[in-house]
Amino acid sequence: MYEKKSLIADGFHTTYIEAGNPDKDTIVLVHDGGFGSTAELCWSEMIPHLTDHFHVLAPDLLGWGGTDKAVFLDQPPYAPRVKHIAAFCQELRVDRAHFVGASFGGSMVMRAISDPTNPWPVDRAVSISGTGGPYRLPEGIAALADYTPSLEDAARMTGYLVRSLDGMDEHIRQRFENSLIPGHWEAMTAPRLSNPAAERSPNADPFLELWAKTQVPVLLVEGTRDELLESGWSKKLADLTPKARTAEIDYAHEPNIDAPAETAGLIVDFLTGGLE
């Protein structure tokens, strides 16, 4: 179904999944940012529904899976990871691709296509429940940050992502085991440290202004049962740029896990021009 591989990108050991025919258009899948996530956990059920149409690459982000557990305490969470994925594409000589992200990965996609320096070789893009940063509910942010490695917490974390935990036992077990990978929990937790002797002022974030200028066609997928984001976030963002269109789906935060075939079909239609 897919191969697990590794390379050095931007100086970091990077693990990734590859599937499909390299002669087809490439699609890069960018996984979510939850504790215990990996490219495999996030995308493995959806990949078989994509390989008829695409050559699939799915890297583990910095801090997750088998990729180095690097932490940047003086930078926002997106910038170093966008740079890392840019280097990943360069290493594999990907000069044109579609990019699809889920949750934090979707926000990374949106940040990349809004960046006037064009760090990624993007043709079309899809963000599943990734807003680029705005419209996240405070209670959802708090719930996802509160994780102590255990099967119980892995189940609670997964419960925010899907409509039902029925049939999710293996997913939950794998999330728990992934959260035990050396350095992962520490890498996820370290950015919340704060120097008590120094004031930290929030930096101005020009994301929405840059987002309005994006020239990349993008699909924003919103789950109507999402408990982590404000309802209607996709339309609010789409109203800012003519390049964005929206699709609502009757699932929770990550329909890529909950409904992989249906979600893949939606993505294929958009990336191949079926949804215009």
N, C-alpha and C positions, 0 to 999 in steps of 0.2 A: 504493500500500500504506500509506504513512504520509507525513506532512508534517514537515519540520524547521522549528521556530519558535524565537523567543526573546522574553524579557521581562526586566523588572527585578524581582527578588524579594529583599527584605531589603537592598536597596541594591546587589545584585550582578547583573551581566549573567548571564543563565541561558538556556542552550539546552535544547531539549526536543523530543521526538517526540510527535505526536498522530495517532491513527488511530481509525477506527470512527465510529459514529453518536453524537453528543453527547446524543441522547435516551435512550440506554441507560445503565445503571449505569456509573459511572466506576471504572476500576481504575488505580491509580498503581503503576508498576514502578520499583523502586529498584535500581540496578545495583551490581555488586560493586566491590571496592576495589583490584583489581590494577593494576599498571603497564599503561598503554595501554588501559585499559577505557574505555568510554563506554556511554551508554544504548543506542545503536545496536548496538555490538558484542555487548553482553550479551543484548539482547532481540529483535533484528530477526528472527531465525528463529522466534521464538515468537509474535510479534505477530499474524501472519495466522491463527493458531489461536485467538485471543482475540476478534477483532473481530466475530464473529457474535454474541457475547454481551455485549460491553462497549465502552464508549468508553475508549480507552487513552491515558494520559499517561505519558511516561517522560523525566524530566529528567536532565541531566548534573549530577552532584554538584559541589560546590565543589572545585576542583582538577583536574577531569577535563573532557575534550572541549572544547567552546566556552564553558563556564561559567568565570567568573573564577577565577583561581588563588590564592585566599585561603588563608592559613595562620594557624592559631591556636595559638601555642606555649604558651599558658598555660591551655589547656582540653583535656579529653579529646577524642578524635576524633569522637565521636558528637554531642555537644551542639550545636555550631554548625551542623552539617549537618541535624539534626532541626529546628532553628529555621528554617533556610533552606527546607526542604521545606514547613514550615508556612506560610511566607510565599508560597511558590510556589502552594500551594493557595488561599490567600486572594486572590492576584492573579487566578486563574482562576475564582474564586467556586465552588470545590469545597467544598460543605458536608457531603458524605457520599460515601465512596468505600471500595473495597477496596484494600488495600495489599499488594503482593507484593515481597519483596526477595530478592536472591541474595547469599550470603556476607556481606561487609561490609554490603551493603544489607539483607539479612535481619536482621542484628544491629541495624541502625538501626530497622527495623520493630519489633523486639522491645523496644528501648529506648523507642520512642515509645508503644507500647501499655501499657508498664509505668509510664509517667510519670503520676503522679496529677493533673498539670495538663492532661492530655489535649491535647497540642499538635496532633495530627492528627485530622481528622474520619473516624475509622476505623469501618467497619461490621464487616468480617471481615478477617483478615490471614493471610498465608502467609510463612513463612521457609524459603527453600531454603538449607540449609547455613550458616545464620547462627545463632549460639548466643547472641548478646548479649554475648559476650566470653569466657565460660568454655569449657573443654573443647577449646581449640585446642592442637595438638601443637607443642612448642617447635621441632622440626626443620622443621615446616611454616611457622611464623612466620619463621624464619631464611631459608628458601628463597625465600619470596615477597618478602622485603625486599631480597634480593640481585639487583639488576637493572641491567645496563648496556645501554643501547639498542642492539640488534642483532637480526637475524633469528633468530640462534641462541638468544639469551636469551628472545626472544618465544616461540619454540617450546618452550623449557624451561618457561616460565611457563604456557603453555597446557596443557602436558602434565600439570600438576597438577590441571587443571580437568576434563579429559575422559578417557574410557576409552582412546581411541586418537586419534592425530594423523592418521590416514588421512582425506584429504579436507579437511584443515584449513589448507591452504596460504594461501588467501585470508584466512582469519581471522587467521593468524599475521602475514601481511604488514600487515594493517590494524592489528593491535595494535602492531607495530613503528612504523608511521607515526604512530599516535596518541601513542606515547611520545615523539615528537619535537615535539609541539605546544609552543610556547614557554611555559615556566613549569610544565609538568606534572611533569616529572621532579624539578624543584626543590621543588615543592609536596609531592610524595610523600616526598622525602628529608629535608626540613627538620625535621620533628618528631622525628627521631632525634638531632638536635644536643643536646648537653648542656653546660651551663656547668661547666667544670672547677673553678671556685672556689666553687660553690654545691652544697650537698647537696640532692638531690631525693628526698623521702620519698613513697612511693606513697600516694595518697589512698584512704580507705576507700570501697568501692564497694557501695552498697546494692542493686545490681541484682537479685540473686536474691530478696531479701525483697520488693521491689516487684513482681517478676515473679509471685510466688505470689499476688498480689492482683489481677492483671489481670482485667478483666471482658469482654475482647474474645475472641470465638471465634477460635482460631488453629490453623493446620495447620503442623506442623514436618516438612519433607521432608528425609530423610537418605539420602545415597548410600552404599550398602553397600561401594563401592570407594573411598571417600574417604580419601586419604592425609594430609589436613590436620587432621582432627578426630578426637577419641576416638570409637571405636565405641560406639554406644549413647547418644550425647549427647541425642538427641531424647527417648528414654524418660526419662532423668534429669530433663530439664526438664519433660516432661509430667506426671511424678509430683508436681510441685510445685503444679499448678493444674488444676482440673477443666475449665477453658476450652480446654485444649490437647489436640489429638489428633495422632497421628504417622502417617507413611507412609514406608516404606522403598522405595527404587528401586534397581535393579541398575546404577547408574552411579557416576561419581566425584563430584567436589565441585560441579560445575555442570551438572546434567542439563538445565537450560534451554538450554545450548549443545549438549550431547551428544545430547539426545533431546527436542527442542522440542515435537513433537506429543504425545508421551506425557506430558510434564510439564504441558503446557497442559491436557490432558484431566483430569489429576488436580486441577489448580487450579480449573478450571471446575466440576467436580463438587462440590468443597468450597464454593466461593463461591456456587453456586446451590442449595445444600442437599442435593446428592446424596450427600455423605459426612457423615453425622450420627453 
